[in-house]
Amino acid sequence: MAIDLHIHSSVSDGKFSVKEIFNEAKIRGITFLSITNHDNINGQIQAINEAEKAGIHYISGVELNVTFSYQKYKNGRPISLDFLGYQFNPTNQALQNKLALIAHYRQDRAAKILDNLNIEFEKENISALTEEDLRRIEETVEGSLGRPHIAEYLIKKGIVTNRQEAFEKYLMKCDVPKYPLHLEEASKLIRDAGGKLVLAHPTDVCGTSLQPITQVSQEQTRIIQETMLYCIDGIECWHPSHTAETTDHYIKFAKEHNLLMTGGSDCHQKPVIMGSVKIPGWVVDQFC
């Protein structure tokens, strides 16, 4: 049995469609799955239907980006954290409305990022991006518009050679703050829709995590205990970025606080790593 509760589709920044994910999941023997697109639940009904046809146990999923402040870190300067919502009702109106608002904000944010890019391009005598360029970027997006889509467009335009260069040379410098969704609101949205909220990849060195505050797992879990326990239902203990020691630490912490333990590959199909993270079968029992 293979389990993967953290997969992205083309609705956000993955390469595979929902149908292609289930085709691949069958090939790889994945029996318990969730598609967790960024700030977007479009495609969840389709996923439920595809799962039934494929004979795969499916739970609804989403990955919400949350603005988090910790008073003891740089006087409360906010950082971004990701939280996974599971088993919610995808037709819940309040959740749909909030995600529609965030999607609209993402479009405005993209336009502002392009304005910032043009400031940098002017210094290098690179032609400015226009409203037509923004329209072409939007055409490549099925769901949530984000910096990865802009990066791909810069590659297509020949301004950079790969996504890493796009971020390191331009997109990190030209960033605009994400929609300010706070943990309490994210928790209420998911719980009111009948779901559960899980802290995603808490120690991911290359991603959105507690790493900017502290790289010590014991200190990370102390922060979780001090600031999050009343808002979350679980922690993502298994993730490609986690070492065996990190996973063991978070499993122990989750058991001590009666939290769900989840895991997944965080696969964006670049490369295809679905089902590659070894997750024990008893994880399924937590959702039954």
Steps between C-alpha positions, in 0.01 A plus 500: 500500500627848408365821652539856373306784660690790343478525121457804274315498170494739204226691682788660694865444405512130420546358150238223508125542473279338762433207268870454424577493874257214554634310200851531644378413849356171374828413328691574821262308725389803701187409692446811717538841342425871527554780250599814691521795263612841619206709624271325254238225525397496134521144379411340835164370375671359192763340725231334709342358184833386353591332828177303499567380144860410586413324827723735699414636845488879464460790743453861395807718535636853473824676595441841656772760530478669840662817636653407835665717764705389799568782742841364601617499136615840372233683704220302341602551138262276301607196302304267272397151608301239309212305651322204344121475525349152476156336491310827460184540296621647167159662440518703822408855399713688753810307398427549131443873548825552690704308244338701218609818682855365535503408128404857410775630727749268330420665164559848644820376664626359169446837331701674775779241471520573129528872580792421732659278236483785249700720737775237500473440126545871428838486677604216268348638178249213486165577338226571752219252560158628397135432576509262204779304671288479816208373293720232345621391844140477621413283199747236625328477840208270569456613859722694741737751339838521672867575454577157347280593203687829457828310523392265221409799285841661556658173383275498193600861422868404525566741787617215725597140431323326788264552793777521758664784311163677468451497876857574603558779249156664492198354675633501856608863464179604322256318726176649632341378827245222473140534617507540881310188608563441870504166679182556700305581185648208305412264785143627519451475123613137486332387822171673417507310171529174695873456447828478688800736486855364490830691519692420180874415476593691819874460448536526121831679441410588139134581553248688711566387857616589849864494385536881486419514872706201611659193343483301824209253502454525877464877476260467207268272695517737797376778271221275373403417858500866603316647201314243286354209690156657538478552123643180350397136490823347377854525366653377177763265643614334175632725223793478254677780687486322837784288631422181692585683823264786412218261420552310827500825696173618346333160542586508869371856536178420313432198721560705815241754388250264337555646154443341161815385321503540123752484219552530129743557218405864428517390139470760226594239233843662450614221535217256572558387859145405594492226762875514557483603868455193720196556723366231736162350420347598834490862381187404305323395821514856633260612227249216525 
